[in-house]
Amino acid sequence: MRLTKASTIILSTTVLALLACVAARPCKTVRAAPRQDAQAKPAQSADKFVYADFETANDKRPVSSHGGLVQLVSYQESPSSPSRYKGLEGSNPPAPELVRLKKDDPNRAIAFNYELASPNQYAGVGVEVHGEPDKDGKSVADDVSEYKSVSLQIYATGVPSLRLELISRGQGLPPTNGFPQTTFKVTPGFNTYRVPLKSLLQPEWAQPRISAKDVLKKLTAVAVTAYCNQCTPANGTVVIDNIVFEK
């Protein structure tokens, strides 16, 4: 099924309903961070590094807490059964949409719709969050090697689990077809997921092999992906807020 205006959720008008957890079940909510303009940066503490709280925007598209690019990405085994997504209308490169978690709450998150098609042995749609803006056309890295975990606040439908991947490009590490990553099950509602960094490993098939520690020292992006293997048709919505590295 092709994503069209008639068949997809219009994120900016319906995300509040999506986040209003199932029927009579109360939602898990998060404390709102103060809204900031496009030039501001969130306050950092000694034990936390706020990688992206999505309170800033550049030309209407979300950016990370330090102004890095945020873009939608997709892949599939078969070109005849492409993965599809819908985010910020008219954005190039494609971007998720900025949404409010509550009607009267200034706190904002990113959101996108996705569709995974069959037949495919594998497919996925995700968002790639760059920690820093490019400099002279090259990626700029953050050193997060001193941190023990990364937390994310996520609402997701349509798949049982998401994949978290840490990426380092243009920093002297050999190009690889699979960076350190892990998967985690999602539960109904808008919840916080805390992932130990030591649990992120390269897939067995990834080549060449690189050290997760080296990636953490030269991190250029964090990716969160709705994925499938031995795919059956799936579609849903992903909402993400507050990507934070913690000691």
Phi, psi and omega in degrees: 000126182280138178290121178227170179300328182283333188254350182254163176280133174274106193303315188295339183254344185238359183296330178297320179292322179297322184277356178278065184348158187315130171030248186269005182277128181289145178283153164274125183248165179238154178285133184287139172271149179298139179291142182232155178277179189293343182262346186279157175234145181291150177293135179254150176245171184293333184252002180221146175233109181282102183284319180202121173245358173059030175269355180245155179219152177229114183056044176075355180257147181294150173227166177287177184297336178253013174094014181284154180298141173237121185219152176273143180224157179209161176203165177196158177289314187254121178299338180278351177232068188288148169284146182230156179212162175218126178223235180288120183300129174077007182282144179212113001293161184304138182230152171289168180266146171278130181227158174263140182280333177221152185303316185255017182253125180289347180300137181236156178223174175255151182211149174207154171262152179217161174217125177252128188256165176231148006276135172208136172288331178204151179193162179189156172225133182208184178236136179248121183250114178274133183290326184229154174291149177299151176235122182055038177078009182238149179293146178248135188260156168245141175264107179246022186291343180274354183267154185258334184209167174230134179247148179219145173256125191218141165240129182213141175230159171098335178227153181282339183209161177240161177249135175250129183226136176256132192237142172224112179236143177070024183239019177092354176277149181295140177301137181226156178267009177196108179277168177305134187204167173205165176242154177215143180287143177254148180241160183301143178098182181260106190233160176264130178243127180248123186244119175297132182295333179291346180276351181274120183226155173292144172299156181299328184277351186290136177218145349288167179283138176227159182275133176299326179296321178293323178295318179297328179286337185227049185286128177247341181199154172241131181241137174237126190228133166274123191224167172212152170236143188049059197293141161246155184305135180212147174210155182181197183228143175234130176237131185228140175214156169051077171271115189226127172272137187228146178270000000 
